[in-house]
Every structure is written in structure tokens, then in C-alpha cells.
């Protein structure tokens, strides 16, 4: 999942695309996985309501 975000900086990735990439089966499991990824890496992953998630680079 980290690779997916790093290769798509400044692009909103739909939740379904992330779940397909990582074989996660539910939105609640996706949220847990994203929180763990944020804690492990310190990367700020923003939730875009109703669309997906993104990592922004200044």
C-alpha cells in the first residue's frame, strides 16, 4: 500500500483501488490498515470524503 501511495503522490486514489491493490476486503479493514501505515511511516494520508485517499507533497 505504501508503494501505491508513493507512486501516486498528489493524486486521490479511490478506496476500491486501494482495496484491490492490497486485497483488503472491507472499508473498516482499510481504515485500520491506513492508520497503521500512518503510524509506521509518519506519512500524512488525507481522507477525501466520498472519494478516497491521497498523500500530498508541498
Secondary structure, DSSP 8 states (H G I E B T S, - for coil): -HHHHHTTTTS-EEHHHHHHHHT--SHHHHHHHHHHHHHHH----EEETTTEEE----
